[in-house]
Amino acid sequence: MSATAIARKDFEDAVRSRMVWSVMGVFVFLMALVAVSAATDDLSGTEPTEIIVTVTNIGGLLFVPIVALLVGYMAIVGERESGSLRLLFGLSHGRRDVFVGKFASRLGVIALATLLVGAIAVGTGLALFDTVPLGTFLAYAGLTVLLGMAFTAIAVGVSGIATSRMQAMAGAIGSYVVFTLVWHPIVAGVHYLLEGSLPGLEAPEWYFLLLRLNPLEAYLQVSSELAGQFIWGIVGMQGIVEDVPEESLQEPDALMLSNRVGGELPFYLQDWFAVVVLAVWIAVPLLVGYWRFVRADLN
């Protein structure tokens, strides 16, 4: 009950954040522009699942991770810097109560954000098409919720480890930079060291496994399968750190994972395994952050 009380109070405070509502407003505005633009185009021959491509680019790769990091990175270190932790401990709340309550409250905020992403995806589909494959959209919404949970866990874990606001901010921003700009080049570098060349259109299965261990990459790969077409990341690393023919870059569906691995996909490259990857990114940062927080000298 102690953790519940903290979560309830912290959730009320978090949802009042002007920054969070500003980011949500920008996302809704951008999606409205996309919907208006699509409504004026000829949609004959267009599949409803192609909406997932746009929603992923704007919502899954930018909006959800940014909101999760914004609401999570100050969850614990903010209380630590302000001295509020002493007050919480004085009210008989333990460190476990604080950590669990803070994570639960920030998870509630990101749940609202990801539900907004899913609702806009379905709403846009219904507005532009007669019917939409509801099962596919629900699977996409569930995947997006897991992505939001993963980045919330990373942010709260960083907040539990950090001793100052600047450390927490650096950790939150740094994690996003690693996933979007650094991860793919490092994996391509490992391929170069082991194979003597950059990965091409076809590459060893272990290469794609290392890529999928990135939560954003796992999300992108499954979103591409749900959309039925390849979805580029924020930075199209395939054209930068991979030796992929130019014609394949012009026909990006050739970059679909199912087209780059010969034969049947191993279990760790199948869609369900992305859920395992995201679950690990939820559990590990929380465990590390909690372990450091309960052992920290808060005096």
N, C-alpha and C positions, 0 to 999 in steps of 0.2 A: 504493500500500500504506500510505503514511503516513496518508492520509485515512481509509482503512479501519480502521486501528488506533484512530484517534481516535473514529470512529463506534462501533466495538464497545465501547470503554470507556465512552463517554458514554451509550450506550444502556443499558448495565447500571446506570449511576448513575440515569438518568432513570426507569427502570421501578421503582425503589425509592421514588419519591416518594410519600409518604403522601397528599399532596393529590390527586394524580392518581387514586390508587386510591379515595380517598374520593368523588371526583366520579363515577367509574365505578360505585361501590357505590350511590350515590344514583340513578343512571340505571337500573341493573338493578332496584332496589327499586320505582321508579315504574312501570317497564314490567311488573313482576310484578303490581302493583296493577291496572294496566289490564287485563292478561290475566285476572286473577281476576274483575274486574268484568264483563268481556265474556262470560266463561264462564257467568255467572249470568243473562245477558240472552237474549232471544229473537233469534237471529241470522238467522232466516228473512228472505230478501230483502236480506241484507247481502252485499256483495261482498268477497272477500278483500283486494282492493287498498285497501279503506278503512283497513286497518291502516297503510298508508303515511302517512295523515293524522296518526295519533297518533304514529308514530315520528318523523315530520318535526318535529312540534311540540316533542317532548321531546328527541329526539336530534339532528336536523339543525340546528335553530335555537339550541339551548342547549348540549347536551352536547359535540358535536364542535367547534364554534368555541371554547368555553371551554377544553376540554382542549388544543386546539392552541395557544392563546395561553398557557396556563399552562406547557406544556412547552417553548415556544419563546422566550419573551421574555427569559429569562436565559441563553440558550444561549451567547452570546458575551460580552455585557457582564458576566455573572457571573464569567467567567474574567478579564476585564479588571480588574474591581474588586478581585478577590482576589490579583491578581498572578500567577495561574497561567499566563497567556499567555507570560511570560518563560521559565517552565519548559518549556512546549511548544516554544517557539522554540529553546531550548537543546538540545532533543532532535532537532533538525534538521527539525522540522515547519515548513512555511511557512504564510503567512496563507491561501493558497488551501486547503491541507490542513485547516486549522482550520475554515474556513467551510464547506467541503464536508462534512467529517466531522460537524460539529455539525448541519447540516441533515439529513444522512442518518440520524443517530441519532434526532433528534426526529421525523422522518418515520416511522421504524419504530414509535415509540410511538403516533403518531396512526393508523397503519395498523391496529394492534391494536384501537384504540378504534372505528374505523369498521367494521372487520370484526365487532366485537361488536354494533354497531348493526344491520348487515345480518343477522347470525345470529339476533338476537332478533326481527327483523321476520319472517324466514322461519319460525323456530320458533313464534312466536305464531300465524302463519297456519296452520301445520300442526296446531297444537293445537286451533284453533277451527274449522277447515274440513277437509273431506275432501281437497281439492286446492287448490293455489295456483298462479297463473301464474308459474312459476319465472323465465321470461325477463324479465318485468316487474320482479320483485324483484331479479334480478341487475343489471338496468339501474339500478335505484334504488340498489343497493349501490355500483355503480361511480360513480354521480353523487355519492354521499356521500363516497366516498374522495377524489374530486377536490376537494370542498369542504374536507375536512380538510387536504389538501395545500396548498390556497390559503391557509388561515388559518395553517398552519405556516410557509409561506413569508413571510407578512406578519410573523409574530412574529419569525422569525429575521432577516429584513431589518431590522426595527426594532432588534433586539438588536445587529446589526452597525453601525448608525448611532449608537445611544445611547452616551453616555459615562458613564452612571450607572444604577443600578437604578431610580431614580425616573423617569428619562427613558424607559427601556424599558417600565416599567409604564404610564406615561401614554400612550405610543404604542400599546401593546396594547389597553388599555381604551378609548382614544379611537377606535381603528379600529372596534371593535365598536359603540360608541355611534353613530358616523357611519353605519354600515351599517344599524343597526336603527331609529334615531330621526331622523337628520338628512337622509339621502340623499333619501328620498321627498318631504319638504317642499320641499327645494331644487329638485328636478325639477318639482314642481307649481308652484313660484314662477317657474321659467323659462317654463312653459306660460302662466302668468298674464301675464308680461311680453310674450310674443310674441303671444298670442291674445286677451288682454284679459279672460280669464275662467279660472276653475279648470277642470281637466279633468273631463269628465262620464263617463257610462258608455262613450261612444265618444270616442276621442281620436286625435290624429295618430299615425302609426306611429313617428315620431321620439321621441315621449314615452315609449312603451313600450321603445324601444331604450335611452334614457337610464336608465330604471329597471333594465333587464336588465344594464347595466354594473356594477351592484351584485352581488357574488358571491352574497349571500344571496337576492336577488331572482331571479337566474338559476336558482338551486337551487329556489326555491319554485315558479316558473312551470313548470319541467319536472316537479317532483314532483307538482304538481296534475294535469298531463296524464297522468302514470303512474297516479295514484290515481283518475282519472276524476271528480274533483270539486275545487272551489276550496279551497285551504289558506290560511288567514289567517296573516299574519306575527305576530311577537310583539306588535306594536302594529298594530291594524287601521287603517292610514293611509287606506284607501279611504273610511272614514267620517269622516275628520278633515280631510284636505287636498284631497279631491276632491268635486265636486258630483254625487254619485251619488244617484239616487232611493232613498228609504227602502225601497221594496219590493225593490229590487235587493240592498240590504244584507241583507234578510231571506231572500232567495233567492241566496246567494252564488255559485252556479254561473253566474249572469249575469256575474260578475266574471272568469270564465275568459278568458284572453287570446284564445282562439279566438272567443269571443263578443263581444269588444270591438273587434275589428278587422274591418272589412268585407272580404269577398272572401278570396282566398288570402293566407296570411301571407308577408311577404317573407322572404328567406333569413335575415336577422339576427334574426328573431323565431321561427324554427323551433327545434325542440328541440336539434338538433346544435350550433347556434351558442352555446348555453349552455356547451358543453364548451370552445369557443374562449375565451369570457369567463373561465372558471375557469382555463384554461391561462395566459392573460395575467396573472391575479392570482397565479399561481405564479411566472412568469418575471420580471415587472417588479420586485416587491419584492426578490427575490433579487439581481437585477442591481444595483439601486440600493444595497442593503445591502452587497454585496460590493465595489462601487466605492468606497463610503465607508470601508469597513473597511480595504482595502488601502492607502488613502491617509491613514489616520488616524495622528496622532502618539501612539503608545502609551507614551511615556516618562512 
